[in-house]
Every structure is written in C-alpha cells, then in structure tokens.
Amino acid sequence: MTAPVIVGRDLRKRFKQRAGGTLDALASVSLEIAAGGVSALVGPDGSGKSTLIRMIAGLLSADAGELTVLGIDVAKDPQAIQDRIGYMPQRFGLYEDLSVQENLDLYADLHGVSAAVRAQKYPRLMEMTALGPFTGRLAGRLSGGMKQKLGLACALVRSPELLLLDDPTAGVDPLSRRELWEIIAALVRDEGVPVLISTSYLDEAERCDHVVVMHRGAVLAQGRPDDIAQVAAGRTFRAAPRGEESPRKLQARLLADPTVTDAAPEGGRVRIVCTTAPGDAAFAGLALEPVPARFEDAFMILQRAADATRAKMSTGPAPALRAEQLSGGVKAEVVVEVRDLVKRFGEFVAVDRIGFEVRRGEIFGLLGPNGAGKTTTFRMLCGLLTATSGTLNVDGADLRRSRAQARRKLGYVAQKFSLYGQLSVAENLDFFASAYGLAGAARRRRIDWVMDEFALHPLAGVLGGHLAGGFKQRLAMAAALLHEPDILFLDEATSGADPVARREFWGRVNALADQGVTVIVTTHFMAEAEYCDRIAILDSGRVLAQGAPAEIRSHALTEGNPEPTMDDAFIAVVEQARAAALQGRAA
Amino acid sequence: MAATSPGPRLAAKTSRIVALIRKEGRQVLRDPSSFAIGVVLPLMLILLFGYAMSLDVKHVPVAVVLEQPSSEASEVAAGFQLSPYFETRLTRSMAEAEELMLAQKVDGIVHLPADFARRAAQGDANIEVVVYGVDANRGRFIQAYAQAAIAQAGVRRAAEGRSDPTAGGQAVVESQLWFNAANDSRYFLVPGLVVLIMTLIGAFMTSMVVAREWERGTFEALFVTPVRTDEILIAKIVPYFLLGLGGLLLCLGSARLLFDVPIRGSILLLVAVSMLYLLVSVSMGLLISASLKGQFLSSQVALVVTFMPALMLSGFIYDLRGVPLAVRLISYLVPARYYVSLLQSLFLAGDVWSVIIPNAAVLAVFAAVLLALTRLTTRKSLG
C-alpha cells in the first residue's frame, strides 16, 4: 500500500458573508484519499465540496488544520502541487474565444509539454474525447458535454499525478455523463492516475472506490460505497402500488409516514427506506419486498439524521395551495396542446415540429440534454417567445393570438432565479402579487397563504439574493403560485439542487397536482421522470419518444437488462434515433 | 524534484509567458468589446476631434454692424457675406447685434462704426470683432477667420490702387474673446487626446480583461498549472502596453496630418514618457481588477478612478491654476496630470528639461509603486 495522495487533518475555513455574519464552509474536516482509483466527494449544495477541492488545489488557504497533497504541505508550497496536478474547475475554465486546439496548446505550453510528447498525447486525447473533428471550433460554440470533455483534456495534456474534477457532470445529459466516466475509468486503468471528483449524482458516487459524504462543512462518513450502504441494511424495500394509485401518489403517501426516511418512485414501484426495521403491521396491506441497500439509501439516512433542522416533508393532507380547490386527479380534458411546433433562430432550428398533449391535473415532463429545445418550447408555451409555425393552445386560448388571456392562467418558474435579489422575500411576493393584479385583502390573504405553505415567514425580511439555493427555489415557486394558476411551468427547477432538496421539490409538485393543477416540468435528471405521469424525451429539437415512464423504460428492455433505469432508457432512445438519422442520411 | 539549472528554467518561464501573450492577442482580435475599446474607440476619438477642428467652423453666423453705409464699410461687409466661413446678418446698431449674440443667434459680431469711412480716409479706421467665447476653441477660430476676412478686404483695395484702410496701422482690428479670456493653449486638444487614449487602453481595457478572467473562472484553471503570478502579470501588461503604443502612433500621425500640430520636442522622448505613463495606466487597471474581480464593477471603477480624472483633473480641459486649492491638491494624485505637462511641453515647446525631468520622475515613482502593489495584490488564490 502506497502512501495516501491526500491527507487532511481538522481543516477549517470560514467565509465572511456579504450580509454580515460568517459561514463555516469547512468545520473540522479530516480525510484521507488513497493513491489508487476514483474517490468522490458527495453532499448537498453548500456542504463544502468545492471549498475542499480548491484547498487541495492550493487555491484557498485553510484557516486551521493540516493538508498534505502528494506528500507536500499545501500551505507551504501550493505551487509545487499546482506543478504536478490536473484540475478542472466547476465551469471548466475554458477560453471561449479560443478554439479547441488553441485551448489545448495553451495548457500544453503552460505545462511545458514537449513537441514529442504532444505528438503522442494529442491523438489519444482526441480519440478519448471524440473532439477530433472539432479542433478548429471555438470553445464557446461547443455543447455542454463537449466543453466538459475539452476541460478534461486540458487538465490531461500532461499526465498529472493527481486529477481533481469539481462537479464536472452538473447540467450535462446522461449520454455525455456516461462518456466522461468511460474516460475517467480508462485513465485510472491505463495510467493509474488517482482521481478526486465532486458530484451531486449519487449513482456516480456509487461506482467510485472511495466516497466522502459531506454535510454543512463536515464529513458524515467516508469509505467504500458498499460499506457506507450498510448503514441502510435491512431497511430498504420496494412496494408496488395497488389498484388505481400511481407510484407517485404512493410515494407521496409513504413519505408522509413518520417511520419512512425516504421514498422515491422507481421503475413503476416505490423504493422505501424505513427509519427503523419495520414490524409486520407497518404500511398495512402493502407487500414490502426487501431489496439490497444502495449507497443512495445510506446517503439519505445520513443527511436526514444530520439535518434535524430541515423540516420533514409535510405530513397529513396535501397543503392547500389554492383557495379555490380544483378537484384532483388526471382528467381527460386536454389543457395544453402542441402540434407541429417549430422555432427557428436564423438558420438554426431549435424546435423542429414537436407535438404533445397534456391533460388537466397531469404532471408532464420534458426531458433531454442541454440544447435539446426544452427551454425554447417552454418559453413559447408561456408566450415569451413567438413560434415560427405550428399550433399552441393553452387552456383553450390560442397562444399565438391571445397571449394575455392565456398568461393569466399560467405560473412560470424560470431556470435561473428571476426574482429581485435586492428585495426581501416579503417585498418580492408583494411585487409579484400586484403584478398579477391582486389588491387589498385578497393580496394580503394570498401572500400569507404562500408564505405559510412554503414556510417563508421566518425569512420574510431576508433579501432574495441572500437566500440559500433551496429557499430561492421555494420563493420562486411561491411567487408563481400567488395568482392561483391552473397550469404551472417549472423550467429546470432541480438543476444544481441536492438530492434532499429535490425530494422536497417533488413533494410540493405532487401536492399541487393532487389539487388539480397541471404541472409541466423540464429536467435533465432522468430519474425524476419517475415522478411524472407522462414524459416526452427531446433531442436536437425533436420528440424522440413519449408516454408513461414505464413505456419509455421499455425502450431499453433487453435480456441483459431486465430492469432498465430512466438513464438507460434515455441513452437507448437517443442512440436509436441518432442511428436512424445516420441510416437515413446514408440511404 | 530535481533542481534544474537556471537555463532551462528560464526557457520554460519564457515559453509560458509567450503562450499567455499569444492567447491574449488572439482574444483581443476576436473579442468585439476589446477590439472596440482598443482600436475603434481611439479611431473614433481622433476622427471626432479632427472633424470638430476642421469642419465645425464653417457657416458661422455673425452679425455685421453697419452703422453708416459707405463704400469702404460695405466692402468689408461684403467680404463677410461672400466668405464660405460665415453666414452674415447685417444690422444697423451694436445693441441689436448684442441681443442676437446673447440669444445665441450669432456667434460673432463685426462692428464697423459710423465713422469708419471718415477714419479710413484719415488712416486710423477701427473695426471691432466680438466673439462668443464659451466654446474657446471655436471662438479662436472665428476670431482668426474674421481677421483674415478683414485683411482680405484691405488687400483687395490695395491691389486696386486704393488705400488700404486696415494696412499699415491705418485700421486697427480690436478683437475681444468674450467669456473665456484666459484660454492660452491653441493645441491643447492633441496632448489631451493622447492622454485619454493611453488611459483608455491602459487602465480601462486591462481592468476589463483581467476581471473577465476572474468572472468566467478561467483564472481558476490557469492557476493550477506551473504558471507563476509574475508571468500572468507580464502577459497581461505586454499586449496592452503594445496596443497603447499603437494608439500613440495613431495619435502622433493624426497630430501631424489632421491637426497640423507641431511636435517641437524629440519624438523619442515623447515615446519614452508615453511608455512610462502606459505602465502607470496598465498597472492601475491591473490593481483595480485584482481587487474587485468583477467585470462591470472594475470597468466602472476604472472609468471613475482613471479616465474621468485624466479628462478633468489633468489640466487638459480645465487649467489647474484656476481651480480651488482642494481640487488642485487632489490633482497631484492624478498621474495624467504629469503626463499632460510632459506632452504639452514636448508638443508645443520642445525638450524643456526643467519640465521633463521632474514630471517623468513622478511618473516613474507612480509606475514603480503601482506595479509593486499589483504584484502584492494579485495572488494565485481565490480566497
């Protein structure tokens, strides 16, 4: 056994916040990363993953503690470490106005890579990243997945002694994620480079050799993912819904149960993590099928135990988000109708003859990689963009003619936080209420209502810009619900959110749908498709498949893979479509 | 790590700097905003100034006060009426003309008194020229043209064998510049233009490109390489320094061709002090962006801290001898002030060592202090 590459003892880092006060980004972190294999840092937003990685890269100094990387004291000689490691920051750090080749050359020059080594290295990097045909393209014109691969290639121009990747797969589609992991696996196998990666994807963490679970600047657990999964041993089950109940309804019901730590829809059933080993009488009538514990189960148990302050999912009846109750459940009535919708930006066809229907009370998901056309479709549905051609009906109103009428019934939560950072929570709500035309007692009542339901009262005076990620999202959703819309559009609402916050979000969406609100969401977390009644998969502006989650999953059904995940299904659908397109071109 | 001899180490350092400079150059050429600030804006400033100086003083409205028509007086008035430089309005009294001037209907008054013809015959005719001088530059031009128009009338008379009422002290042109009598620099524009362009490229542009690297996270990736802080700084200074020199050549060329401004001092000295000022200006830009790290804020601060003082407190627009003591004291902290002094003397007076040595010395101290501060503030750290 060789010496570990990273050894940290009692590391602390405190940041001053703009609002005054301090934030303990790292509170006594100790860790040890072995010389071989892939290690992962996992944890919710703000748990200190990036701070720790930057510290290891010598970009941040610790307030206290000791950190040794490759046997070098980081505090004493950060440059010696920076001379020897490869690092890809969260936003890839590429020069967008330089071409792929120029970016690579720059980093090769900076690392002092000789011409001979380049001649041998470049073809291999190009083969690995499949960027060969694009060497002349400006980095700014690459897709998210390609940027990520170029960032990785830049970090690998000289064989590093340690590779640090800060959240490289955030906002990247499953196909690109899988390719990145293949590159990393090859790197570890062929060159034996130790890799430390931070991620919010638990399935990625599960395949690593070593995992460090973080929470609010502290380490909750570290070790092999299999060993950590044992925390959940004997507490994980799967149950099928009975009769008419949909998996997401069952999931919502179970999550409200105090003896349940976590419940998530999965493959048409619900995966349950119990607080303690359940007795026979628990969950009357449900057939519980024990399943092996996974890393994700243990992660949820650890996070929930550590975070006693985080309110458990609302219990009892669904929160009354509407004054006027619509009757719940999916109706036959079509509220959103899209046919042959096309949007062109100059030569570029962003949305290419897509069509789908959404029924009242349904949760409908638009899934696809970045650039698939999800957000463009959304903006057209909300009347923010004019369609080039096609039919677009929302709740009986033709959006191409009477936008204002249609908009009154819509709530829209944009991808980025689009409220006012300089206004407090209460001021933001007040402003949006008046923008929707609410006044007087009605306005006060609605504002009180959403603040109750989203537990925003304690934060009423906090500036929007100072809220933590999860609370920003709550506020945005509260603002979109002030005018009691019949249809709610949520664009990439869970992008960048941690697993715990995502569960909360879907709990709220579920409750809304139960009250008859039609919800349309976009997401690139494929697993979240399980929460939807129906989904459509988009790629390059076209709908590749649509239907209930079970139908979509069946696309990837093979003998070798009897229970495909949504990720498998997505990859299968996209690859089939691309292969068909290639054949079509060849013919 | 095995100790390497200084030779290869220096070679590695040089190749890293060259790589960074090459990158910077490509970015300037490709990024529309750097191109706009580095090349288009200086060109526009030069053309604007050139246009204002060469074309703006045509068709100037003037009032010609003809108190008593006579052949001599009419001839002078006709000279104005025929000139392409003036739009003439004939009036009969000075009061009427002054009213027109105060209403800004005319920019100048040519006063031919009632006794013009009689005194012209006696040989001591008087023509009063009054110019609206709020815009000092324009005022000077109107004054000069008016004198030329009057002189021409005299030459014509002389050529026709008659006596010239304005020649040989017979007629005295009395010129007054209203509202801005203290203006004493005829060529203040060109040195000012040079200062503005050097400041713009040096401070404003550098602060923007450095802040952009912080903002886009490109520095973060760059830091985790063998690159050293001083190499990053050198690679940021050199391209914008060169771009600034390009701007200087543009200005000097236009000074000769467009503005006809003399360069009485040595060009070599002019370039040398400009390099000194560029160094000051670039390091101010680096210092601002290293401490603020946001593109928008950096460019705003750079504008307020460098460009505005260069415009207003350098002695380019306002004569510093005329400003209140407090403002004058602040102006001593503005590097542009020393550069303006240097430029004015090198352009208009020549190599006046008693001006050049102290001002250049102050600029050198500024450059040294600012560069040292920049080196201390810029760290390969995100904290």
Boltz contact constraints between the chains, C-beta under 6 A:
constraints:
  - contact:
      token1: [A, 54]
      token2: [B, 382]
      max_distance: 6.0
  - contact:
      token1: [A, 57]
      token2: [B, 224]
      max_distance: 6.0
  - contact:
      token1: [A, 59]
      token2: [B, 223]
      max_distance: 6.0
  - contact:
      token1: [A, 59]
      token2: [B, 381]
      max_distance: 6.0
  - contact:
      token1: [A, 59]
      token2: [B, 382]
      max_distance: 6.0
  - contact:
      token1: [A, 60]
      token2: [B, 382]
      max_distance: 6.0
  - contact:
      token1: [A, 60]
      token2: [B, 383]
      max_distance: 6.0
  - contact:
      token1: [A, 82]
      token2: [B, 224]
      max_distance: 6.0
  - contact:
      token1: [A, 83]
      token2: [B, 226]
      max_distance: 6.0
  - contact:
      token1: [A, 87]
      token2: [B, 224]
      max_distance: 6.0
  - contact:
      token1: [A, 89]
      token2: [B, 217]
      max_distance: 6.0
  - contact:
      token1: [A, 89]
      token2: [B, 220]
      max_distance: 6.0
  - contact:
      token1: [A, 89]
      token2: [B, 221]
      max_distance: 6.0
  - contact:
      token1: [A, 91]
      token2: [B, 217]
      max_distance: 6.0
  - contact:
      token1: [A, 93]
      token2: [B, 217]
      max_distance: 6.0
  - contact:
      token1: [A, 93]
      token2: [B, 218]
      max_distance: 6.0
  - contact:
      token1: [A, 93]
      token2: [B, 220]
      max_distance: 6.0
  - contact:
      token1: [A, 93]
      token2: [B, 221]
      max_distance: 6.0
  - contact:
      token1: [A, 95]
      token2: [B, 218]
      max_distance: 6.0
  - contact:
      token1: [A, 97]
      token2: [B, 27]
      max_distance: 6.0
  - contact:
      token1: [A, 97]
      token2: [B, 30]
      max_distance: 6.0
  - contact:
      token1: [A, 97]
      token2: [B, 31]
      max_distance: 6.0
  - contact:
      token1: [A, 106]
      token2: [B, 19]
      max_distance: 6.0
  - contact:
      token1: [A, 106]
      token2: [B, 23]
      max_distance: 6.0
  - contact:
      token1: [A, 109]
      token2: [B, 19]
      max_distance: 6.0
  - contact:
      token1: [A, 110]
      token2: [B, 16]
      max_distance: 6.0
  - contact:
      token1: [A, 110]
      token2: [B, 19]
      max_distance: 6.0
  - contact:
      token1: [A, 110]
      token2: [B, 225]
      max_distance: 6.0
  - contact:
      token1: [A, 110]
      token2: [B, 227]
      max_distance: 6.0
  - contact:
      token1: [A, 111]
      token2: [B, 225]
      max_distance: 6.0
  - contact:
      token1: [A, 112]
      token2: [B, 12]
      max_distance: 6.0
